[in-house]
């Protein structure tokens, strides 16, 4: 029997309608379009305004988009992995609700949390389930309603993040396409530098935590930036070296969209021309778990069977890594 590899066979996505531009942010705080654009590459981001909708809403829309486009029957899905840093609730897994809402009645589901690396770690997890031979359709969703944990008076964080969701379907491939290799890492040294202090078991919610604004994202941007530049590029290099890939062999870099300058550093280390790098940070900002699948969503029509893709991410924790994948289909009509 041929070896089973885990191929991406469909892509879906969703971003909310409301566009929060740099110009609007200028009216809310002491900042300006020139600063935000030159430091991050971001021009606008999408925000889910509805107060009664959480991350599950974004995830359900992205999953429905994928099911519609690929003509997939949700009853055939075996597993849904929900990559997110902003679950609807602490205890009841968001993926379970999403599965039921989209009609995936034969699937089991769980959430996977690794901050901005949730999706890339989810790719690794999804691949192992497929490679086991037991599971035939694994839906990996990356979704975050970052606006639910962002302080819109803190100009150092609120300019960066946005809301969105993307989804990919993994299926077995017998021709060697799909996930080839990965290099994944984490280091708890990062915990003080990018976190939400309160709301977990360490510091449960109280009047004091609310007054101290401890339910919002805190980021020591400079330290995170330094680690991100070095670790994301390092992971790409590691996975390329292990697979004898040069910059010429790589068709696309699919990088986490946290800062255009971090992406540039990685592509430079990989010797990649700009036109080989997926970029949509200008439109969506940093959507945390959704950045990688939203890149695929935007670039799907340019992808060809056999293309070598390197996915790369860096996030809170710290967590980071790179995945090498061979694309499995030509653009669909
Ligand atoms: O996805 C998870 C991983 N996260 C990341 O990868 C994010 C990594 N970090 C970054 O992308 C960058 O550090 C930021 C974009 C967050 C910040 O850029 P920076 O170049 O590191 O700026 P900085 O924090 O060093 O601030 C430089 C100056 C400061 O003023 P002084 O002290 O030099 O007078 C800030 O107060 O810019 C000021 N500043 C701003 N000015 C206008 C900070 N935020 C703003 C702002 N508008 N929004």
Boltz pocket constraint, residues with backbone or C-beta under 6 A from the ligand:
constraints:
  - pocket:
      binder: B
      contacts: [[A, 30], [A, 31], [A, 32], [A, 35], [A, 36], [A, 39], [A, 40], [A, 116], [A, 155], [A, 156], [A, 159], [A, 160], [A, 220], [A, 221], [A, 222], [A, 224], [A, 225], [A, 228], [A, 257], [A, 258], [A, 259], [A, 262], [A, 286], [A, 288], [A, 314], [A, 315], [A, 316]]
      max_distance: 6.0
